[in-house]
Structures are given as C-alpha cells and as structure tokens.
Amino acid sequence: ISVFSSFVRPIITPKLSNFCKKLTGISQEEVDRAATFDEVILDFEDWLFEHDVNLVLASWGDYDLKQFALDADYHGLTFKWLDQHICLNDQHARFHGLRQPLSVTNALNADGLSFSGETHRAINDAHNTVEIFRHHLGNWKFDKAYFTKVPSHSLWRI
C-alpha cells in the first residue's frame, strides 16, 4: 500500500477559522505553504496511476467524492476516475445489518478495532479506513452496481 498526502492551499476561503485549526490541528502556515488544487491534483494523479491497474476509489462516505467533483468543476477540470467510486460505509452498514452507516470510529469499534492517530485528520481517517477494509477483505463489492453516482455540481460557482 502506498500513501499520498498533501495539503491544498484554499482559494475561496484562504484563512482557516479558529474552529478548523483547533479541530484538525492544521496551522495557517501549513496551508499557506501548500500548492493549489490544480497543482496538487496532478501529483495525486501521478500517484494514482503509478501502476497500470484498474482502480476503484473508495472512501468512507461520499463527501470526498463530492469535494473532488466541486474542486474539479471550480478549476474547469474533469476526472474520469471519479466515475469509479464506492462508499465503504454503506457496504459496512450492510455487513452489520444496520440501517444507517457508522462513523469511522464507531465502525472500528463495531469490528473490534481501535482508532489510530489524531481525529479529524484526513490521513488518519484514511489509515483507519484501510484497517476496516482489511478486516472485511473479500466482502467488498466493486462492480458498477455499487459505484457512487458523481453528484451534479455545476450549480456551484464563485
């Protein structure tokens, strides 16, 4: 497993709120030094396609998919790989016979696993999601019937 991690310098709201800084532990200096989305996404795609494999993006919920779509739209970019995404939390809920998906932390607890790292940090959420993924390896569905529909996002313009 390889890891990609990068901050993205915000354009629309470049100043982090005190709430955001306290919640995430991210400093204003870290995002001020970061590259913009249109720069970081090129590095992300280099990492994503490093190996010539068919890929399906997976995340805990569809927030990340929606954010990619919004940012792509804002920057006038399109990404075919957004069409191949599954929400692991929906499938995890089915594994446990639940009506509603659990948070990453509660899903770890339901599986007898423990959260590792700081909460509200994307890289830690990703590592913990991988642990849940490994725990249920062989049970996940990756066919198109389980793909998340990319949201219509063209209404959002600045």
N, C-alpha and C positions, 0 to 999 in steps of 0.2 A: 504494500500500500504506500502510495506517495501522498504528499500533502502540499497544498497550495494555500498560502495565507498572505493577505495583503490588505492594508488599509486603503480606502479610497477617499481622496480629498473631496468633501462635499462642495457642490457648486451653488445649489439653491439656498441652502442654509449652512453657510460655512462655519458659523460659530456654534460649537456644541453647547447645549444647555447644561446648567449645573446638574440637573437631574440625570441627564445622559452620562456625564462624566462620573458622577457618583455611582450610578447603576452598573456601568460597564468597566470602570477603571481606565477608560481610554482618555488620554490627555489631548488638549487642544494642539499641542506641539506635534503629537503623533499624526494627526490628520492634516495639519498644515504642511508637514514634510511629505505626505503621501502624494502619489500620482493621481490624476483624474481617472474617472471610469473608463473613458475611451482609450487610455494608455494601459491601465491595469487589465482590461478585458483581453487585450492582445497577449499579454503574458499568461493570463488564465487559459486562453485557447491554445497557446503553445503547450502548456502543461496538460490540458485536457486531451489533446491529440498527439501526445508524445509517443504513444504506442498505437499502431494501426489496428484498433479493435472497434467493434460495435459497442457503443456505450449507451447507457441509460442513466440519466441524472436521477438521484434520489435525495430527498430531503425530508425532514420531519415537519410535514405540513406543506402548504403551497405558498407560504409567504416569500420564500427565496425565489421561487419561480416568478411570482408576480413582480418582485423587485427587479429581477433581471429584465423582465419584459418592459417595465416602466423606464428603466435606465436606457435600455436599447432604443426605445421609442424616442426618448428625450434627445438622444445623441444621433438619431437617424440611422441606427444600425439594425440589422436583423440577424438572428441566430437560429439556424435550422435545428441545432441541438436542443433548443427549448421545447421542441415538439416531442421529445423523448424523456419524459419525467414521470416519476412515480412518487406519491406521498406515502412514506413508510408508516406514518402514524395511523392512517386509515386501515392499512392491512394489519398492523399490530393490534388495533382495536378488534378486528375480526378474529384474530388468533385467540384473544381473551374473551370473546363473546360480549364485547362492550358496545353500547350504542354510540358513545362519543369517544374520540381519541383522547389519549392521555398526554400530558406534557412529557418531555424527555425524562425529567427527574422521576415522575410518577411511573413512567414505563420501565425505567431501570429498576425501581423498587418492586414493581409487579413481577419482573423477571428475576428477582433476587440478586440484582446487580447494584453497584453503588456509583453515584455521580463522582466524576473525577475532574478536578480543576476548579476554576472560578465560574460562578454562574453568570449568565448574561454576557458571555464572550463567545462569539461565533465559532472560533476554533475549538473551544472546549465542548460546545454543543455538538460539533461535527465528530469529535473523537468519541463522545458518549453515544451518539447515534450509530457509529460504527460498531460499538460494543453490542448494542441492541441488534444490529444487523447480523453480526456474527452469531449471536445467541440463537437466532432463528434461521440461520443459514439453511437453505434448502426449502424453506417455506414461502419465500417471497415470490410474487408473480410479476413477471416482466413483459408480458405480452401487451399488445396495444390496447386491449380492453381495460387495462389498469392505468394507462397513461393519463396524466392530468391535462385537461384542456387549458391551453395558454389563454389567459384572460384577454378580453378586448381592452386595450389600454390606450387607444388613440384619442380618447376624450381628455386625457391628462396632458395639458400643455402649459408651459410657463411663458 
